[in-house]
Amino acid sequence: MIKIKKKSKKLLKQYLDINNFSHYTQLDLNQLIDNGFDIHKLQQIQLKSFFNEYKKRCKWDSLVFCGSGKNVKVLEKDTDLKHFSITSDYFRIAQTYKIGWYIEPK
């Protein structure tokens, strides 16, 4: 079992590196695998990378989610993403990124 976990961590690290999901730690890799594969942890790593990349590329200082106006969320750093979860995904047509995610406040 230990051998399988080591190999799984190695493969996940390769996946993250190949796809430029650079905002993860060894602790993240351990949490992804140690108690069974955690898809929500993987999504949080991916979401953190997307957020940091867009923020850098678009020169944002923050991202604001207004909703109905009663539950406004302001994201200034990637640690603020812990207040959101990915609810579903969708295919995008004629856009650079072919898959998108819907996210909601927790």
Beta strands, then each sheet from edge to edge (+ up, - down):
strand 1: 63-65
strand 2: 73-75
strand 3: 84-91
strand 4: 99-105
sheet 1: 1+ 2-
sheet 2: 3+ 4-
end
